Each structure stands twice: as C-alpha cells, then as structure tokens.
C-alpha cells in the first residue's frame, strides 16, 4: 500500500509545478534603465534613470524615478548639449500577461517635474551668437508601455517605450524614447 501512495505522490508532484509568487502587493523593487531619445544619434541623445516600484494588486504598481537626459542640438559646426534633470511619479497598469507573470505588458502614466540646462548655462556661443531659450524649470506628463519578463524570481528585464510632454520649455516639448532596464524586487 505504501508503494502505491509513494508512487501517487511522485506522479502528482511531477504534474503540479510550483511557481514563485511574483508581483506580491506592497513588494518594492529598484530599477535601473538606460535608453535613447532619438533615432538620429542614439549614443549622443540618451537618458539614464533610477526608479523604485511599489506593487499593488492585480499586477499594477506605483513608479517613482529620477532621470538624467542629454540631447544635442546642432548649431553650425557645434553640438549644444541640452540636459534635463527630472523626477517623475505615476502608476503602471497591467494590460496582458501570463498567469505566473513570466511576461507582462504594462501601460504607465506619470507626472514629471524637472530642470533643463542649455549649453551648460552659457547663453553666449563662441561665434558671438546668443541662445534665446533660457535654463529653467519644466513640468509635464508622461505615458509609456513596458514589456517585462522575469529572468529569475527577483530579477526583471524591462523593454520600455515612452513619450513625455513638457511645458515650461520651447525646446523639444514632445520627447519619445526607448530603453532597456533591470529591476530587482526585494
């Protein structure tokens, strides 16, 4: 009789697969993301972001991030750097994915607040021309899609496509970007 019970337990154990719990409510994660801001010069127009996530219910999560982005505007034979330092906060909604959350597609909506510096604050160029746009604070909103896949129970690979709309600046008010990142869930 014991032989049949042991056999039944082994068969049931091989049929039933256990998945680690993922996207546990209130679980926090830390993410690092890097990407490009345009198709023209992807290595010259880039962004780097550090973020924190707090999981909610049903695969949704809060997102808080600090970001540095650098773009270059062409003037004559010079490239003028446009640097933006920003903080954003928002919410990401689960759209599709498999039940154990091996793969997920999320849509995020955020509010953005930041500071923009043009040519490192130098308004006068070498040839005597003056930059009319000034450094200053900017604000806006963002939206994006992220494809997330678990590499392990705690490590997540992110592919992101985002759009940010900025007010308070006359340079590049509409900024699309694409990036790649890693998130570690604690």
C-alpha positions in Angstrom: 0.0 0.0 0.0 2.8 2.4 0.9 4.3 1.8 -2.5 1.1 3.0 -4.3 0.9 6.1 -2.1 4.6 7.0 -2.8 4.0 6.5 -6.5 0.9 8.6 -6.4 2.7 11.4 -4.6 5.6 11.3 -7.0 3.3 11.4 -10.0 1.2 14.3 -8.5 4.5 16.1 -7.7 5.7 15.9 -11.2 2.4 17.0 -12.7 1.9 20.0 -10.4 4.6 22.6 -10.9 5.1 25.3 -8.3 5.7 28.9 -9.3 7.2 31.5 -7.1 5.0 34.3 -6.1 5.5 37.4 -8.2 4.0 40.9 -8.0 3.1 40.5 -4.3 1.2 43.6 -3.1 3.4 46.1 -1.2 6.6 44.4 -2.6 9.2 47.0 -3.5 11.6 47.0 -6.4 14.6 49.0 -7.6 15.1 49.6 -11.3 17.9 51.0 -13.5 17.0 52.0 -17.0 19.0 53.5 -19.9 17.9 54.4 -23.4 17.9 56.6 -26.4 15.8 59.8 -27.1 16.0 59.9 -30.9 16.9 57.9 -34.0 19.4 60.4 -35.3 22.3 59.9 -32.8 21.3 57.3 -30.3 24.6 57.5 -28.4 24.5 61.3 -28.2 20.9 61.6 -27.2 20.3 59.3 -24.2 18.7 59.0 -20.8 19.6 57.2 -17.5 17.0 56.6 -14.8 16.9 55.2 -11.3 13.5 54.1 -10.1 11.5 52.5 -7.4 8.3 50.5 -7.7 5.7 49.5 -5.1 3.5 46.7 -6.2 -0.3 47.0 -6.0 -3.0 44.5 -6.7 -3.5 42.6 -10.0 -0.1 43.3 -11.4 -0.3 47.2 -11.1 2.4 49.2 -9.4 3.4 52.7 -8.4 6.5 54.1 -10.1 8.9 56.8 -8.8 12.0 57.7 -10.8 14.9 60.2 -11.1 16.2 60.7 -14.6 19.0 62.5 -16.4 18.7 63.0 -20.1 21.1 64.6 -22.5 20.3 65.7 -26.1 22.5 67.7 -28.5 21.2 70.4 -30.8 23.3 71.1 -33.9 24.3 74.7 -34.5 26.8 75.5 -37.2 29.7 73.0 -36.5 28.9 72.9 -32.8 26.8 70.5 -30.8 25.0 72.2 -28.0 24.0 70.0 -25.0 20.5 70.2 -23.6 20.5 68.4 -20.2 17.3 67.6 -18.3 17.2 66.5 -14.7 13.7 65.2 -13.8 11.7 63.4 -11.2 8.5 61.5 -12.1 5.8 59.7 -10.2 2.9 57.7 -11.5 1.1 54.4 -11.8 1.6 51.4 -14.1 -1.4 49.3 -15.1 -1.2 45.6 -16.1 -2.5 45.1 -19.6 -1.6 41.5 -20.6 0.5 38.6 -19.5 0.5 35.0 -18.4 -0.9 34.0 -15.0 2.5 33.3 -13.3 3.7 36.8 -14.6 6.6 35.4 -16.6 5.7 38.0 -19.3 3.7 41.2 -18.8 2.8 44.3 -20.8 2.1 47.4 -18.7 1.0 50.9 -19.5 2.3 53.7 -17.3 1.0 57.3 -16.8 3.3 59.7 -14.9 3.7 63.4 -13.8 7.1 64.9 -14.4 8.9 67.8 -12.8 12.4 68.9 -13.7 15.1 71.4 -14.6 16.6 72.0 -18.0 20.0 73.4 -18.8 21.0 74.5 -22.3 24.7 74.6 -23.2 25.7 74.2 -19.5 24.1 77.6 -18.8 26.3 79.5 -21.3 24.0 81.8 -23.3 26.8 83.3 -25.5 28.4 81.0 -28.1 32.0 81.1 -29.4 30.9 82.9 -32.6 29.1 85.7 -30.7 25.6 84.2 -31.2 23.2 84.3 -28.2 20.9 81.5 -27.2 17.4 82.9 -26.7 16.0 80.0 -24.7 16.9 80.0 -21.0 17.6 77.4 -18.4 14.7 76.8 -16.2 12.1 74.5 -14.5 9.8 72.4 -16.6 6.8 70.2 -15.9 4.7 67.8 -17.8 3.2 64.3 -18.2 4.4 61.0 -19.5 3.0 57.8 -20.9 4.6 54.6 -21.8 4.5 50.9 -22.5 6.8 48.4 -20.8 7.3 44.7 -21.6 8.5 42.9 -18.5 9.9 39.4 -18.2 11.3 37.6 -15.2 14.9 36.4 -15.5 14.7 34.9 -12.0 12.2 35.2 -9.1 13.5 38.6 -8.2 15.2 40.0 -11.4 13.1 41.5 -14.1 14.2 42.6 -17.7 12.4 45.7 -19.0 11.9 46.9 -22.5 10.3 50.4 -22.4 8.8 52.8 -24.9 7.8 56.2 -23.5 6.5 59.6 -24.5 6.9 62.7 -22.4 5.2 66.1 -22.9 7.0 69.1 -21.3 5.7 72.6 -20.7 7.8 75.4 -19.5 10.3 75.0 -22.3 10.4 75.9 -26.0 12.8 73.1 -26.9 11.6 69.6 -27.6 8.3 69.7 -25.8 7.4 66.2 -27.2 10.1 63.6 -26.3 9.8 60.0 -27.3 12.3 57.4 -26.0 13.1 53.7 -26.0 15.1 51.9 -23.3 16.2 48.8 -21.7 16.4 48.2 -17.9 16.6 45.8 -15.0 14.5 45.7 -11.9 15.3 43.9 -8.6 12.4 43.1 -6.4 13.1 42.9 -2.7 
